[in-house]
Amino acid sequence: MSAKLYINLKEITKNAVTLKKTCNKLGVNTVGVVKCVCGDHHIANAVLKGGIERLGDSRIENIINLRQNGVTAPIYLLRSPILKEVDDCVDFADVSLNSDIHTLRKLSEAAVKKSKKHGVILMLDLNTGREGFLEKNIIEICEEVISLPNIELMGIGVYCCFKSSLELHKNVLNRLSHISQNIRKKLNVLIPVVSGGSTNVFNTLYGNRDLDVSNITELRIGTSLLLGIHSSCGPVYINGFCKDTFVLESEFIEIKRSSGIGILAFGRVDTEPEYIFPTCNNVKVKMMNCDHTVVEFSEGFLPKVGDKMKFRLGYYALNRLMISPYTQKVYLE
């Protein structure tokens, strides 16, 4: 295979321990999001070993794979299932995040047929640009969901895109908190889960300890957990988190010493060029095509054909490498 992906399970577990402690201090629970690693049960178990009790994935196929490989922890499906997936959703996921009432009715039908209970979190679109019910309709939606047989209303949630701002996060968290209180008051029901977002919102809370999050109960976190970063742009590492959880290694197949470049045996088919970061300071990625990566090195760095080069990864680079059939996965205990 043209590249190796070293997966340090021990460091992933350390990140899980650190993340849980940090979220506990913030007063929120953690869903360990493992969608980036495509249902890899070794990695999921490393996360659980660190004390995180719930996992999240956006694809039912990955959840089924986790179950078939012995993962018994609660798992969230992090988006509404497509209609042909509702049976599998009820069978394999404990909770699903939903944004369509027709889908919720179908989940109820499936749960009744299987004599199972299924938990749901209703997603809100609070001007965040992605999925969700409108705020003006949420009381009416909650009333219907409460009436659906075999469906348990677990709570409400929101998603903020990874480029969203601090001010948006503050506004969204305040609105989400207010909406949860309003639902409890008007409908006299428990709303145990108020899911305030993902890694980017964790970054906001982590850096703004004076922000009132007393009504936010949960965050869904993947990037910080798996890679020890707040952002793949840069990247921006978090103090106290392990950053060598995933390391890509590839071999030089050509060296052009006169022009100071080397060619490595992997490309865009395997990963995302914007989100691979050489571990060696005097090397930078110059360009990448489907099958080759060209790096530029400064004087004093003298690789030869057959030498290995290593890279740290951002989120999208890791996701592509986990999917690539040309990448050998090497688990480090």
C-alpha positions in Angstrom: 0.0 0.0 0.0 1.2 3.5 -0.8 0.7 5.0 2.7 0.4 3.9 6.3 -1.8 5.5 8.9 -0.5 5.0 12.4 -3.4 5.1 14.9 -2.3 5.6 18.5 -5.1 4.1 20.5 -3.5 4.9 23.9 -3.3 8.6 23.0 -6.9 8.6 21.8 -7.9 7.2 25.2 -5.9 10.0 26.9 -7.7 12.6 24.8 -11.0 11.1 25.9 -10.0 11.3 29.6 -8.9 14.9 29.2 -12.0 15.9 27.2 -14.4 14.3 29.7 -12.6 16.1 32.6 -12.8 19.4 30.7 -16.5 19.0 29.9 -17.3 18.0 33.5 -15.8 21.3 34.6 -18.0 23.1 32.1 -21.0 21.1 33.5 -21.8 19.3 30.2 -21.8 15.7 29.1 -19.9 14.5 26.1 -20.9 12.5 23.1 -17.8 11.1 21.5 -18.3 11.6 17.7 -16.5 8.9 15.7 -18.1 9.5 12.3 -14.7 10.7 11.0 -13.2 7.2 11.4 -16.0 5.3 9.6 -17.2 3.0 12.3 -13.8 1.7 13.4 -14.5 -0.3 16.5 -10.8 -0.2 17.7 -11.0 3.6 17.9 -14.5 3.6 19.3 -13.4 1.3 22.1 -10.4 3.5 22.8 -12.8 6.5 23.3 -15.0 4.5 25.6 -12.0 3.3 27.6 -11.3 7.0 28.4 -14.6 7.3 30.2 -16.8 8.8 27.5 -20.1 6.9 27.7 -21.9 7.8 24.5 -20.8 7.7 20.8 -22.2 9.5 17.8 -22.0 8.8 14.1 -23.9 10.3 11.1 -24.2 7.1 9.0 -26.2 4.1 10.0 -23.8 1.7 8.2 -21.0 2.8 10.6 -23.3 2.2 13.6 -24.2 -1.2 12.4 -20.5 -2.0 12.0 -19.8 -0.9 15.6 -22.6 -3.1 16.9 -21.5 -6.1 14.9 -18.0 -5.6 16.4 -19.3 -5.7 19.9 -19.8 -2.1 20.8 -22.7 -1.9 23.3 -22.5 1.7 24.5 -25.3 4.1 23.7 -25.0 5.5 20.1 -26.5 8.5 18.6 -27.4 8.7 14.9 -26.3 12.4 14.3 -28.8 13.2 11.5 -32.3 12.2 10.5 -32.3 8.8 8.9 -33.5 8.5 5.3 -36.9 6.7 5.3 -35.5 3.3 4.2 -33.2 3.4 7.3 -35.8 3.9 10.0 -35.9 0.1 10.9 -32.1 0.0 11.2 -32.1 3.3 13.1 -34.5 1.8 15.7 -32.6 -1.5 15.8 -29.0 -0.2 16.1 -29.1 3.5 17.4 -30.4 4.4 20.8 -31.1 8.1 19.9 -31.4 10.0 16.6 -31.2 13.7 15.8 -34.2 14.7 13.8 -35.4 17.6 11.8 -38.5 16.3 10.0 -41.9 15.4 11.4 -42.7 12.8 8.7 -39.5 10.9 9.5 -40.4 11.0 13.2 -43.8 9.4 12.5 -42.0 6.7 10.5 -39.6 6.1 13.4 -42.6 5.7 15.7 -44.2 3.1 13.3 -40.9 1.2 13.2 -40.5 1.3 17.0 -44.0 0.1 17.6 -43.5 -2.8 15.1 -40.4 -3.8 16.9 -41.7 -3.2 20.4 -38.8 -0.9 21.1 -38.4 2.6 22.5 -36.4 5.1 20.5 -35.1 8.4 21.8 -35.1 11.5 19.7 -33.5 14.9 19.9 -35.2 17.6 17.9 -32.7 19.9 16.0 -33.4 23.6 15.7 -32.3 25.9 12.9 -31.4 29.1 14.9 -30.1 30.9 11.8 -27.1 28.5 11.7 -27.6 27.6 8.1 -28.2 23.9 8.5 -30.9 21.4 9.5 -33.5 22.0 12.0 -37.1 23.0 12.9 -38.0 26.6 13.1 -38.2 28.1 16.6 -41.8 29.3 16.0 -43.0 25.7 15.4 -41.1 23.8 18.1 -43.8 23.7 20.8 -46.3 22.3 18.3 -43.7 19.8 17.0 -42.8 18.7 20.6 -46.5 18.2 21.4 -46.8 15.8 18.4 -43.6 14.0 19.2 -44.7 13.4 22.9 -47.9 11.8 21.5 -46.0 9.4 19.2 -46.0 5.8 20.5 -42.7 4.3 21.4 -40.8 7.6 20.8 -39.2 9.3 23.7 -38.5 13.1 23.5 -34.9 13.3 24.9 -34.3 16.9 24.1 -33.4 19.6 21.6 -30.2 20.5 19.9 -28.4 22.8 17.4 -25.5 22.6 15.0 -23.2 25.5 14.2 -21.0 25.2 11.1 -17.2 25.0 11.7 -16.6 28.6 10.4 -19.2 30.2 12.7 -18.3 33.0 15.0 -18.0 33.4 18.7 -20.9 35.9 18.7 -23.1 33.4 16.8 -22.3 30.7 19.4 -23.2 33.0 22.3 -26.5 34.0 20.7 -27.4 30.4 19.7 -26.6 28.9 23.2 -28.7 31.6 24.9 -31.6 31.0 22.5 -31.4 27.2 22.9 -31.4 27.6 26.7 -34.4 29.8 26.6 -36.3 27.5 24.2 -35.6 24.5 26.5 -37.0 26.3 29.5 -40.0 27.4 27.5 -40.8 23.8 26.4 -40.5 22.6 30.0 -42.8 25.3 31.2 -45.5 25.1 28.5 -45.6 21.4 28.1 -44.7 20.3 31.7 -42.2 17.8 30.4 -38.6 16.9 31.1 -36.1 17.9 28.5 -33.0 16.1 29.8 -30.8 16.8 26.8 -30.0 20.3 25.5 -27.3 19.6 23.0 -25.3 22.8 22.3 -23.2 21.8 19.3 -19.9 20.3 18.3 -16.2 20.9 18.5 -16.3 24.6 17.5 -18.8 25.3 20.3 -16.6 23.4 22.7 -13.8 25.8 21.6 -16.0 28.8 22.5 -16.9 27.4 25.9 -13.3 26.3 26.6 -12.0 29.8 25.9 -14.9 31.7 27.6 -15.4 30.4 31.1 -17.6 33.3 32.0 -20.2 32.3 29.4 -23.4 31.0 31.1 -24.1 27.5 29.9 -26.1 26.3 32.9 -28.9 25.0 30.7 -26.7 23.3 28.1 -26.3 19.7 29.1 -24.3 18.1 26.2 -21.8 18.7 23.5 -21.1 16.4 20.5 -17.3 16.4 20.0 -15.2 14.6 17.5 -12.3 16.8 16.1 -10.9 17.7 19.5 -11.3 14.2 20.8 -9.6 12.4 17.9 -7.0 14.9 16.8 -6.4 17.2 19.8 -7.3 20.3 17.8 -9.9 23.1 17.8 -9.5 23.7 14.1 -8.0 21.9 11.1 -7.1 25.2 9.6 -3.6 25.9 10.8 -4.1 23.5 12.6 -4.9 25.0 16.1 -3.8 22.5 18.8 -5.3 22.4 22.3 -3.0 22.5 25.3 -3.1 19.3 27.2 -4.4 17.1 24.3 -2.3 14.5 22.4 -1.7 15.6 18.8 0.0 12.5 17.4 -3.1 10.3 17.6 -3.1 9.8 13.9 0.1 10.1 11.8 0.4 9.5 8.1 3.6 8.0 6.7 4.5 7.7 3.0 7.7 6.9 1.0 9.7 9.1 -1.4 9.6 7.6 -4.8 11.6 10.5 -6.5 13.9 13.2 -5.3 14.7 16.3 -7.5 17.6 17.7 -5.5 18.3 20.5 -8.0 14.9 22.0 -7.4 14.5 20.9 -3.8 11.4 18.8 -4.2 10.5 15.2 -3.4 7.6 13.1 -4.6 5.6 10.8 -2.3 3.4 7.8 -3.2 0.0 9.1 -2.2 -2.4 11.8 -3.5 -5.9 13.3 -3.7 -7.4 9.8 -4.1 -6.3 9.1 -0.5 -6.6 12.4 1.4 -7.1 16.2 1.4 -4.0 18.3 0.6 -5.1 21.3 2.7 -5.2 19.2 5.9 -1.9 17.3 6.0 0.9 18.9 8.0 4.5 17.7 7.8 6.1 16.8 11.1 9.4 18.1 9.8 9.6 21.9 10.0 11.7 22.4 6.9 9.3 20.7 4.5 6.0 22.0 3.1 3.4 20.5 0.7 3.8 22.1 -2.7 1.0 20.4 -4.7 -0.9 17.1 -4.9 -2.5 15.3 -7.8 -4.6 12.1 -7.8 -1.6 9.8 -7.0 1.4 11.9 -6.0 2.2 14.5 -3.4 5.0 16.9 -4.1 6.8 18.4 -1.1 9.4 21.2 -1.1 12.3 21.0 1.3 14.9 23.6 2.4 18.6 23.2 2.4 19.9 20.8 5.0 17.1 18.3 4.6 18.5 15.6 2.3 16.0 12.7 1.8 16.6 9.9 -0.6 14.3 7.5 -2.5 12.9 5.0 0.0 13.0 7.4 2.9 9.8 7.9 4.9 8.0 11.2 5.5 5.3 11.7 8.3 2.4 14.1 8.5 -0.1 15.1 11.2 -3.7 15.5 10.0 -6.7 17.7 10.0 -10.3 16.3 10.1 -11.0 16.0 6.4 -7.6 14.4 5.7 -8.2 11.8 8.4 -11.7 11.1 7.1 -10.4 10.4 3.6 -7.6 8.3 4.7 -9.9 6.1 6.8 -12.0 5.5 3.7 -9.1 5.0 1.3 -8.5 1.3 0.4 -4.9 2.2 -0.5 -4.0 3.2 3.1 -2.7 0.6 5.6 -4.1 1.1 9.1 -1.6 0.3 11.8 -2.9 0.3 15.4 -0.6 1.2 18.2 -1.6 0.0 21.6 
